[in-house]
């Protein structure tokens, strides 16, 4: 429920500022904006407001304006409202062929000075790109504000003395546990996210690791990115199956590689398995049922095999290796909080002044957008298409608890995605209008309103199919895969 609320709030905010971008440029060029709505409002609206006769008028849960309505007699003023379908929103600009105006309507009257169609190419271009521009700038502003407020905490790989833990997929590429990654294609990674980005998303192949006192050169497979998606999709399928069988089961995330962190207990939850087994703060778990588990991931992977079962736990306490037995519940968890990498390794914190946060926020947002665009290539593979998700997948990207930093960071990321997706040259999106405007600027011939209407209809159905595909993936994954 909390994730759904965060998703609705984030998308509502982003849609409103996107449409405000169109609205602002329309007003700059003296183009009328007939309606500005958050959410869609077929037949009736939850809330409507409009200023005329020198004062504001309001209506709640009212039918939409008709031609003989008093509100319709003042087309020079914008009607503001909230629709009842909590998805998207729109800004109805006078004289623009879109979902609010048909070409037949345009043919009834000659172009007016206050209409979109009467403006020159560069003015119409500004009005169209306004929404994209606002989403992009908003993301950079939010990132800058987060850097100013919270700063950054990072764990450089050079500070991880124990090296890295690698999944079976990465071990198949030649990595061994405790390897320390020195360079990727000759470039030294700052942290583990750099490594994942370079070898999975960007497809860089030459990796140099420090193994003990030896330097080893590894060459990644060309299809590592798609195989990673395939493994992750299968892992997610198995986790969903566990959730269907046990609604209380907490899904895990697939770990490609991570810092090699020992399982050191930071605190014990009362009346849980570890509590009854005598586990104490500071104990270091090193084996489960006789299988050596020197790091957190391995402990978790072994425990998850034994739901509703009794297991033997080996652990160190004050330098002495001890053993105990405990009964795990249906979630196969001990009931402990463990020391994280932030407790065990030197973390580097960086604070930003206001003026430092501005360029830092711009760089952070731009780098994030570049990474997103680069990984977009994986969508066009079989494995990538299977991983595409709709609103359910996006909602799951928010934490299942309220955290202002996580909320605004995710909102800024979605703002970048919204800006990028709207820039795609698909009719019905802003990018489609931009494409036609560029063609008009080059050829000096304006496409007919009828052509734009048909193009928008075609683009609309493409978008509907994409939405059905993405959200259909969510439904299939949840109920059948």
For each residue, the residues with C-beta under 8 A, 3 or more apart:
1: 4 5
2: 5 6 398 399 400 401 402
3: 6 7 395 396 398 399 400
4: 1 7 8 395
5: 1 2 8 9
6: 2 3 9 10 395 398 402 407 410
7: 3 4 10 11 391 394 395 398
8: 4 5 11 12 86
9: 5 6 12 13 407
10: 6 7 13 14 398 407 410 411 414
11: 7 8 14 15 87 88 414
12: 8 9 15 16 38 39 86 89
13: 9 10 16 17 411
14: 10 11 17 18 135 138 411 414 415 418
15: 11 12 18 19 38 88 89
16: 12 13 19 20 38 89
17: 13 14 20 21 134 135 138 415
18: 14 15 21 22 131 132 134 135 418 422
19: 15 16 22 23 36 89 90 91 131
20: 16 17 23 24 91 134
21: 17 18 24 25 130 131 132 133 134 135
22: 18 19 25 26 33 91 93 127 128 130 131
23: 19 20 26 27 33 36 78 91 130
24: 20 21 27 28 130 134
25: 21 22 28 29 126 127 130
26: 22 23 29 31 32 33 91 93 116 127 130
27: 23 24 30 31 33
28: 24 25 126
29: 25 26 119 123 126 127
30: 27 113 114
31: 26 27 93 94 95 114 115 116 119 127
32: 26 75 76 78 93 94 95 114 115
33: 22 23 26 27 36 78 91 92 93 94
34: 75 78 79 92 93 94 100
35: 78 79 80 81 90 91 92 100
36: 19 23 33 78 79 80 81 90 91 92
37: 40 41 45 80 81 82 83 89 90 91 92
38: 12 15 16 81 82 83 89
39: 12 46 82 83 84 85 86 87 88 89
40: 37 83 84 85 87 88 89 90
41: 37 44 45 46 64 81 82 83 84 85
42: 83 85
43: 63 64
44: 41 61 62 63 64 84
45: 37 41 48 59 61 62 64 81 82 83 84
46: 39 41 60 61 81 82 83 84
47: 58 59 60 81 82
48: 45 58 59 60 62 64 65 71 79 80 81
49: 56 57 58 59 79 80 81
50: 56 57 71 74 77 78 79 80
51: 55 56 57 77
52: 55 57 71 73 74 77
53: 74
54:
55: 51 52
56: 49 50 51
57: 49 50 51 52 71
58: 47 48 49
59: 45 47 48 49 62
60: 46 47 48
61: 44 45 46
62: 44 45 48 59
63: 43 44 66
64: 41 43 44 45 48
65: 48 69 71 72 79
66: 63 69 72
67: 72
68: 72
69: 65 66 72 73
70: 73
71: 48 50 52 57 65 74 79
72: 65 66 67 68 69 75
73: 52 69 70
74: 50 52 53 71 77
75: 32 34 72 94
76: 32 114
77: 50 51 52 74
78: 23 32 33 34 35 36 50
79: 34 35 36 48 49 50 65 71
80: 35 36 37 48 49 50
81: 35 36 37 38 41 45 46 47 48 49
82: 37 38 39 41 45 46 47
83: 37 38 39 40 41 42 45 46 89
84: 39 40 41 44 45 46
85: 39 40 41 42 88
86: 8 12 39
87: 11 39 40
88: 11 15 39 40 85
89: 12 15 16 19 37 38 39 40 83
90: 19 35 36 37 40 99 100
91: 19 20 22 23 26 33 35 36 37
92: 33 34 35 36 37 98 100 101
93: 22 26 31 32 33 34 96 98 116 127
94: 31 32 33 34 75 112 114 115 116
95: 31 32 101 106 111 112 114 115 116 117 118
96: 93 100 101 115 116 117
97: 101 102 103 106 449 452 453 456
98: 92 93 101 428 456
99: 90 428 456 460
100: 34 35 90 92 96
101: 92 95 96 97 98 105 106
102: 97 105 106 453
103: 97 106 107 448 449 450 452 453
104: 107 108
105: 101 102 108
106: 95 97 101 102 103 109 117 449
107: 103 104 449
108: 104 105
109: 106 112
110:
111: 95 115 117 118
112: 94 95 109 115 118
113: 30 118
114: 30 31 32 76 94 95 118
115: 31 32 94 95 96 111 112 118 119
116: 26 31 93 94 95 96 119 124 127
117: 95 96 106 111 449
118: 95 111 112 113 114 115
119: 29 31 115 116 123 124 127
120: 123 124
121: 124 125 437 440 441
122: 125 126 441
123: 29 119 120 126 127
124: 116 119 120 121 127 128 433 437
125: 121 122 128 129 434 437 441
126: 25 28 29 122 123 129 130
127: 22 25 26 29 31 93 116 119 123 124 130
128: 22 124 125 131 430 433 434 437
129: 125 126 132 133 430 434
130: 21 22 23 24 25 26 126 127 133 134
131: 18 19 21 22 128 134 135 422 430
132: 18 21 129 135 136 419 422 423 430
133: 21 129 130 136 137 419
134: 17 18 20 21 24 130 131 137 138
135: 14 17 18 21 131 132 138 139 415 416 418 419 422
136: 132 133 139 140 365 415 416 419
137: 133 134 140 141
138: 14 17 134 135 141 142 412 415
139: 135 136 142 143 365 412 413 415 416 419
140: 136 137 143 144 361 362 365 366
141: 137 138 144 145 361
142: 138 139 145 146 361 408 409 411 412 415
143: 139 140 146 147 361 362 364 365 368 409 412
144: 140 141 147 148 357 358 360 361 362 364
145: 141 142 148 149 357 361 408
146: 142 143 149 150 361 405 408 409 412
147: 143 144 150 151 152 352 356 357 360 361 364
148: 144 145 352 353 354 357
149: 145 146
150: 146 147 405
151: 147 349 350 351 352
152: 147 349 350
153: 342 347 348 349
154: 190 191 347 348 350
155: 159 160 191 192 259 341 342 345 346 347 348
156: 159 160 190 191 348
157: 160 164 180 181 189 190 191 192 195
158:
159: 155 156 345 346 347 348
160: 155 156 157 163 164 180 259 260 341 345
161: 345
162: 178 259 260 261 262 295
163: 160 177 178 179 180 210 260
164: 157 160 175 177 178 179 180 181 192 257 258 259 260
165: 177 255 257 258 259 260 261 295 297 298
166: 170 171 175 176 177 179 256 257
167: 170 171 231 254 255 256 257
168: 171 172
169: 172 173 224 227 228 231 256
170: 166 167 173 175 256 257
171: 166 167 168 174 175 176 177
172: 168 169
173: 169 170 218 220 221 224
174: 171 216 218 219
175: 164 166 170 171 179 209 218 257
176: 166 171 179 211
177: 163 164 165 166 171 260 295
178: 162 163 164 211 260
179: 163 164 166 175 176 209 210 211 216
180: 157 160 163 164 209 210 211
181: 157 164 184 189 195 207 208 209
182: 188 208 209 210 215
183: 186 187 188 189 207 208
184: 181 187 189 194 195 198 199 204 206 207 208
185: 198 204 205 206
186: 183 206
187: 183 184 198
188: 182 183
189: 157 181 183 184 192 194 195 198
190: 154 156 157 194
191: 154 155 156 157 194
192: 155 157 164 189 195 196 257 258 259
193: 196 197
194: 184 189 190 191 197 198
195: 157 181 184 189 192 198 199 257
196: 192 193 199 200 201 256 257
197: 193 194 200 201 202 371
198: 184 185 187 189 194 195 201 202 204
199: 184 195 196 202 203 204 205 207 220 224
200: 196 197 203 224 225 228 256
201: 196 197 198 225 371 374 375 378
202: 197 198 199 374
203: 199 200 222 224 225
204: 184 185 198 199 207 220
205: 185 199 219 220 221 222
206: 184 185 186 217 218 219 220
207: 181 183 184 199 204 217 218 219 220
208: 181 182 183 184 215 216 217 218
209: 175 179 180 181 182 215 216 218
210: 163 179 180 182 213 214 215 216
211: 176 178 179 180 214 215 216
212:
213: 210
214: 210 211
215: 182 208 209 210 211
216: 174 179 208 209 210 211
217: 206 207 208
218: 173 174 175 206 207 208 209
219: 174 205 206 207
220: 173 199 204 205 206 207 224
221: 173 205 224 227
222: 203 205
223: 226 227
224: 169 173 199 200 203 220 221 227 228
225: 200 201 203 228 229 378
226: 223 229 230 378 381 382 383 384
227: 169 221 223 224 230 231 383
228: 169 200 224 225 231 232 256
229: 225 226 232 233 378 381 383 384 386 387
230: 226 227 233 234 383
231: 167 169 227 228 234 235 254
232: 228 229 235 236 254 387
233: 229 230 236 237 383 386 387
234: 230 231 237 238
235: 231 232 238 239 254
236: 232 233 239 240 254 477
237: 233 234 240 241 477 481
238: 234 235 241 242
239: 235 236 242 243 251 252
240: 236 237 243 244 251 477 478 481
241: 237 238 244 245
242: 238 239 245 246 249 251
243: 239 240 246 247 249 251
244: 240 241
245: 241 242 249
246: 242 243 249 307 330 331
247: 243
248: 330 331
249: 242 243 245 246 330 331
250: 331
251: 239 240 242 243
252: 239 300 304
253:
254: 167 231 232 235 236
255: 165 167 258 297
256: 166 167 169 170 196 200 228
257: 164 165 166 167 170 175 192 195 196
258: 164 165 192 255 261 297
259: 155 160 162 164 165 192 341 345
260: 160 162 163 164 165 177 178 294 295
261: 162 165 258 295 296 339 340 341 344
262: 162 284 286 294 295 296 344
263: 284 285 286 293 295 296 299 338
264: 282 283 284 338 339 343 344
265: 268 274 279 280 281 282 283 284 285 336 337 338 339
266: 281 336 337 338 339 343
267: 281 336 337
268: 265 272 274 275 279 280 281 335 336 337
269: 272 274 275 335 336 337
270: 275
271: 275 276
272: 268 269 275 276 329 333 334 335 336
273: 276 277 326 327 328 329 333 334 335
274: 265 268 269 277 279 326 334 335 336
275: 268 269 270 271 272 279 335
276: 271 272 273 326 327
277: 273 274 313 324 325 326 334
278: 324
279: 265 268 274 275 283 285 313 315 324 326 334 336
280: 265 268 283 317
281: 265 266 267 268
282: 264 265 317
283: 264 265 279 280 315 316 317
284: 262 263 264 265 315 316 317
285: 263 265 279 288 293 299 313 314 315 334
286: 262 263 292 293 294 314 315 316 321
287: 290 291 292 293 312 313 314
288: 285 291 293 299 302 303 306 311 312 313 314
289: 302 306 311 312
290: 287 312 314
291: 287 288 302
292: 286 287 298
293: 263 285 286 287 288 298 299 301 302
294: 260 262 286 298
295: 162 165 177 260 261 262 263 298 299
296: 261 262 263 299 300 338
297: 165 255 258 300 301
298: 165 292 293 294 295 301 302
299: 263 285 288 293 295 296 302 303
300: 252 296 297 303 304
301: 293 297 298 304 305
302: 288 289 291 293 298 299 305 306
303: 288 299 300 306 311 328 332 333 334
304: 252 300 301 307 332
305: 301 302 332
306: 288 289 302 303 309 310 311 328 332
307: 246 304 328 329 330 331 332
308: 328 329 330 332
309: 306 327 328 332
310: 306 325 326 327 328
311: 288 289 303 306 325 326 328
312: 287 288 289 290 323 324 325
313: 277 279 285 287 288 323 324 325 326 334
314: 285 286 287 288 290 321 322 323
315: 279 283 284 285 286 321 322 323 324
316: 283 284 286 319 320 321 322
317: 280 282 283 284 320 322
318:
319: 316
320: 316 317
321: 286 314 315 316
322: 314 315 316 317
323: 312 313 314 315
324: 277 278 279 312 313 315
325: 277 310 311 312 313
326: 273 274 276 277 279 310 311 313 334
327: 273 276 309 310
328: 273 303 306 307 308 309 310 311 331 332 333 334
329: 272 273 307 308 332 333
330: 246 248 249 307 308
331: 246 248 249 250 307 328
332: 303 304 305 306 307 308 309 328 329
333: 272 273 303 328 329
334: 272 273 274 277 279 285 303 313 326 328
335: 268 269 272 273 274 275
336: 265 266 267 268 269 272 274 279
337: 265 266 267 268 269
338: 263 264 265 266 296
339: 261 264 265 266 343 344
340: 261 343 344
341: 155 160 259 261 344 345 347
342: 153 155 345 347
343: 264 266 339 340
344: 261 262 264 339 340 341
345: 155 159 160 161 259 341 342
346: 155 159
347: 153 154 155 159 341 342
348: 153 154 155 156 159
349: 151 152 153
350: 151 152 154
351: 151
352: 147 148 151 356 357 360
353: 148 356 357
354: 148 357 358
355: 358
356: 147 352 353 359 360
357: 144 145 147 148 352 353 354 360 361
358: 144 354 355 361 362
359: 356 362 363
360: 144 147 352 356 357 363 364
361: 140 141 142 143 144 145 146 147 357 358 364 365
362: 140 143 144 358 359 365 366
363: 359 360 366 367
364: 143 144 147 360 361 367 368
365: 136 139 140 143 361 362 368 369 412 416
366: 140 362 363 369 370
367: 363 364 370 371
368: 143 364 365 371 372 413 416
369: 365 366 372 373 416 420
370: 366 367 373 374
371: 197 201 367 368 374 375
372: 368 369 375 376 416 417 420
373: 369 370 376 420
374: 201 202 370 371 377
375: 201 371 372 378 379
376: 372 373 379
377: 374 380
378: 201 225 226 229 375 381 383 384 387
379: 375 376 384 385 388
380: 377 384 385
381: 226 229 378 384 385
382: 226 385 386
383: 226 227 229 230 233 378 386 387
384: 226 229 378 379 380 381 387 388
385: 379 380 381 382 388
386: 229 233 382 383 473
387: 229 232 233 378 383 384
388: 379 384 385 393 469 470 473
389: 392 393 394 396 470 473 474 477
390: 393 394 467 470 471 472 473 474
391: 7 394 395 471 474
392: 389 395 396 471 474 475 478
393: 388 389 390 396 397 470 473 474
394: 7 389 390 391 397 414
395: 3 4 6 7 391 392 398
396: 3 389 392 393
397: 393 394 410
398: 2 3 6 7 10 395 406 407 410
399: 2 3 402 403 406
400: 2 3
401: 2
402: 2 6 399 407
403: 399 406 407
404: 407 408
405: 146 150 408 409
406: 398 399 403 409 410
407: 6 9 10 398 402 403 404 410 411
408: 142 145 146 404 405 411 412
409: 142 143 146 405 406 412 413
410: 6 10 397 398 406 407 413 414
411: 10 13 14 142 407 408 414 415
412: 138 139 142 143 146 365 408 409 415 416
413: 139 368 409 410 416 417
414: 10 11 14 394 410 411 417 418
415: 14 17 135 136 138 139 142 411 412 418 419
416: 135 136 139 365 368 369 372 412 413 419 420
417: 372 413 414 420 421
418: 14 18 135 414 415 421 422
419: 132 133 135 136 139 415 416 422 423
420: 369 372 373 416 417 423 424
421: 417 418 424 429
422: 18 131 132 135 418 419 429 430 431
423: 132 419 420 429 430 431 434
424: 420 421 429 431
425: 429 431 432 434 435
426: 429 431 432 459 462 463
427: 432 455 456 458 459 460 462
428: 98 99 432 455 456 457 458 459 460 462 463
429: 421 422 423 424 425 426 432 433 459 463
430: 128 129 131 132 422 423 433 434
431: 422 423 424 425 426 434 435
432: 425 426 427 428 429 435 436 455 456 459
433: 124 128 429 430 436 437
434: 125 128 129 423 425 430 431 437 438
435: 425 431 432 438 439
436: 432 433 439 440 447 452 455
437: 121 124 125 128 433 434 440 441
438: 434 435 441 442
439: 435 436 442 443 447
440: 121 436 437 443 444 445 446 447
441: 121 122 125 437 438 444
442: 438 439
443: 439 440
444: 440 441
445: 440
446: 440
447: 436 439 440 451 452 455
448: 103 451 452
449: 97 103 106 107 117 452 453
450: 103 453 454
451: 447 448 454 455
452: 97 103 436 447 448 449 455 456
453: 97 102 103 449 450 456 457
454: 450 451 457 458
455: 427 428 432 436 447 451 452 458 459
456: 97 98 99 427 428 432 452 453 459 460
457: 428 453 454 460 461
458: 427 428 454 455 461 462
459: 426 427 428 429 432 455 456 462 463
460: 99 427 428 456 457 463 464
461: 457 458 464 465
462: 426 427 428 458 459 465 466
463: 426 428 429 459 460 466 467
464: 460 461 467 468
465: 461 462 468 469
466: 462 463 469 470
467: 390 463 464 470 471
468: 464 465 471 472
469: 388 465 466 472 473
470: 388 389 390 393 466 467 473 474
471: 390 391 392 467 468 474 475
472: 390 468 469 475 476
473: 386 388 389 390 393 469 470 476 477
474: 389 390 391 392 393 470 471 477 478
475: 392 471 472 478 479
476: 472 473 479 480 481
477: 236 237 240 389 473 474 480 481
478: 240 392 474 475
479: 475 476
480: 476 477
481: 237 240 476 477
